[in-house]
Each structure stands twice: as C-alpha cells, then as structure tokens.
Amino acid sequence: MGDKVYGIKLLGYGTGELFLKPEWVTRFDPDIHEIGKPFPTGMVESSVDPSKALQFESFAKAHELWVTQSSSVPWRPDGKPNRPMTAFTVEIGPLP
C-alpha cells in the first residue's frame, strides 16, 4: 500500500453544519435506500477510532469512494448524479 494509508473523515454535512466529533468512514454502500426517500441516499457507517477506518492506498482512491455514484439509481430527481457520500463535508488524509 505504499508509505501512507489514507482514510475519509466525516467533518459535517454539506450544509455547513459540523459534527461535534469527526468520525472515520468504516463502511459505505451507495445503493441502500432509506425508507421514505425517492432515491437511494446511501449508507455510511463511521467510528471515532481510526483503526476501524476503511483504508486506501492513495488520496485518489479515497476520493473515488467519496464520489461513488449509486448504480441502482445513478441520477437524482433533479437530474444531478446520485453520489450519496457527497452530502457530507469530508477530509481525506493519512490515517494516524
């Protein structure tokens, strides 16, 4: 994996509202459909423990996951790509 191992840290929502404690992404599925929503909003699980974080060999690989488009419903009703994790403000960087 090279010298550095990267992770994705959730800092807050795309609205600008920050979390009290940032958490590392441990699991992500862009195709999970939340009941009552018109399109898949995805599922993100996280932990404050960086040892549980998903690990990536590069910044680019972590970024690729962050912008993953749903394969079951690739487009939102407004015509934009359905990329559920981009609803979060994130920081991609080396894991501690």
N, C-alpha and C positions, 0 to 999 in steps of 0.2 A: 504494500500500500504506500510505499514511499516514506518520507520523513514525517509528514504531518497527516493526521487523520481529522477530517472535518465533520462538523455537526451543524444542525439547524436549531437555533434558539428562538423560541417564540417570545417576542417582546410585548406584543399587544395586538389589537385589532387594527385593520386598515383604516378605521375611522379616526385613529389617533389615540384612542383610549389604551393606556399602557397597563400591563399586568403588574400586580404588586411584586410578584416574584417571577422573573423569566424562567421558562422551562424548556428543556431539550426535547425535540421530537423523537419519540421512541417507535411510533408506528403511524402509517398513513395509508389510507385507501380512498382514492378519489371517486370511487363509484358507489359508495354507501349512500343510501337515500334516506334522509331524515324525514320521518312521518310529518305530513302536512306541508312539505316543501314541494314546489313544482318541478324541481330538477335536483339531481344529486348534489348535496352540499359537502360530501366527503366526510371522512372520519379522521381525526388527528388525536393521537394519544401522546402524552408527554410526561416528563418527570424532571424534578429539580436535580436529580442525580445524573451527572454527565456520563457515568459509566454505563448507563442504560440507553444512551442515545444511539440512534441509527448512525452508522459510521460510513464516511465517504472518502474515497482516495483523493479527491480534489474539490476545490471550490465549485468548479463547473458541474461535477456530478451532483453535488448537494443542490445547486441552483436548478438543475434539471428536474429534481424531485419537486422542489418548491413550485415550479410552473407546470407540473404534470396536468394534462387535460383529461377530464373524465372520458373513458372510452365508451361507456354506456349512453351518456348524453353529453356529447362534446361541445354543444352550444347552449348558452343560457337563453331564456326567452327574449332577452334584449339584443340577441344576435352576437354577443361577445363570447369568446372562448370560456368554457366552464372549467376554470382552474381553481378548485376549492381552496387550496392552501394559500393562495394569494390574498385571501380575505384577512390574513394575518400580516403584521409587520414582523419581519424576522431579521436575525443576524446570522450570517453564515461565517464560521470561522473554525480554527483549530480547536479540537476538544482539549480540555485541561488534563 
